[in-house]
Amino acid sequence: MDNLYWKGEIMKKLLLAALALSLSSTAVFAGEAKVSFAKLDNFTDIKAGHEQKERFRERLTEEFTSVFAGFAAKLPEGYQLEIDITDIDLAGDIRPGMTIHYDQIRWMKEIDWPRIQFTYALKNAQQEVVASGKEELRDMDYLRRVRIPSGKTSFEFEEKMLQDWFKHQVVSGAFPSQDAKTLTATK
């Protein structure tokens, strides 16, 4: 009985070690993202439709941070992408009086395109800035574009703009990437 107990304990430790190694090996090949937001009250349009204002803002910051973290995961080991989001104008508009079951709805029209402003700095493993800039992304044709929502965020139009920006950075050579060959092939 003691022999079976020790074999079971050894197996548990081996499985935990293998799991820890597999988890750490995926993180070793990824960069890191640090995302900050300017004062949200000054943003052009981050109005909540059917959610409490504070909960909506919390979800918005979490989801945008997640998008940039996904980009950083495609960077080589040791790289750090620092993003400071200074303004967001979400696609569509919340119109007074436009409600369904007492919830305001976001009305999508061609004239209410998404826009996001941010500054970025990409640092290599030695903490040297290898790329930096100020961006103002906008998609005036957002309702006509083919898009496949990732399911990672509820801000699909804004996420698509950011994906296109990151892809352009990699293809142009401004950002190194583990999938540069894949992105170049789909150019």
ChimeraX attribute file (.defattr): number of C-alpha atoms within 10 A of each C-alpha:
attribute: neighborCount
match mode: 1-to-1
recipient: residues
	/A:1	5
	/A:2	7
	/A:3	8
	/A:4	9
	/A:5	10
	/A:6	11
	/A:7	11
	/A:8	12
	/A:9	12
	/A:10	12
	/A:11	12
	/A:12	12
	/A:13	12
	/A:14	12
	/A:15	12
	/A:16	12
	/A:17	12
	/A:18	12
	/A:19	12
	/A:20	11
	/A:21	12
	/A:22	11
	/A:23	11
	/A:24	11
	/A:25	11
	/A:26	10
	/A:27	13
	/A:28	12
	/A:29	15
	/A:30	22
	/A:31	24
	/A:32	23
	/A:33	22
	/A:34	15
	/A:35	19
	/A:36	15
	/A:37	16
	/A:38	12
	/A:39	10
	/A:40	15
	/A:41	11
	/A:42	11
	/A:43	18
	/A:44	14
	/A:45	18
	/A:46	20
	/A:47	19
	/A:48	19
	/A:49	18
	/A:50	15
	/A:51	12
	/A:52	10
	/A:53	12
	/A:54	10
	/A:55	10
	/A:56	16
	/A:57	17
	/A:58	10
	/A:59	13
	/A:60	17
	/A:61	16
	/A:62	13
	/A:63	17
	/A:64	22
	/A:65	18
	/A:66	16
	/A:67	19
	/A:68	21
	/A:69	19
	/A:70	17
	/A:71	19
	/A:72	23
	/A:73	22
	/A:74	20
	/A:75	25
	/A:76	20
	/A:77	18
	/A:78	15
	/A:79	26
	/A:80	24
	/A:81	24
	/A:82	19
	/A:83	21
	/A:84	16
	/A:85	23
	/A:86	20
	/A:87	21
	/A:88	22
	/A:89	19
	/A:90	21
	/A:91	27
	/A:92	19
	/A:93	21
	/A:94	19
	/A:95	12
	/A:96	8
	/A:97	10
	/A:98	13
	/A:99	14
	/A:100	9
	/A:101	6
	/A:102	9
	/A:103	13
	/A:104	18
	/A:105	18
	/A:106	18
	/A:107	13
	/A:108	14
	/A:109	12
	/A:110	14
	/A:111	12
	/A:112	18
	/A:113	20
	/A:114	24
	/A:115	20
	/A:116	20
	/A:117	16
	/A:118	19
	/A:119	14
	/A:120	17
	/A:121	18
	/A:122	24
	/A:123	20
	/A:124	19
	/A:125	12
	/A:126	8
	/A:127	11
	/A:128	12
	/A:129	14
	/A:130	13
	/A:131	15
	/A:132	16
	/A:133	10
	/A:134	14
	/A:135	14
	/A:136	12
	/A:137	17
	/A:138	19
	/A:139	18
	/A:140	15
	/A:141	12
	/A:142	21
	/A:143	16
	/A:144	8
	/A:145	11
	/A:146	8
	/A:147	11
	/A:148	9
	/A:149	13
	/A:150	11
	/A:151	8
	/A:152	13
	/A:153	17
	/A:154	14
	/A:155	17
	/A:156	16
	/A:157	24
	/A:158	24
	/A:159	20
	/A:160	20
	/A:161	18
	/A:162	19
	/A:163	16
	/A:164	11
	/A:165	14
	/A:166	17
	/A:167	21
	/A:168	16
	/A:169	15
	/A:170	20
	/A:171	21
	/A:172	12
	/A:173	12
	/A:174	14
	/A:175	22
	/A:176	18
	/A:177	23
	/A:178	15
	/A:179	15
	/A:180	18
	/A:181	11
	/A:182	11
	/A:183	14
	/A:184	13
	/A:185	9
	/A:186	9
	/A:187	8
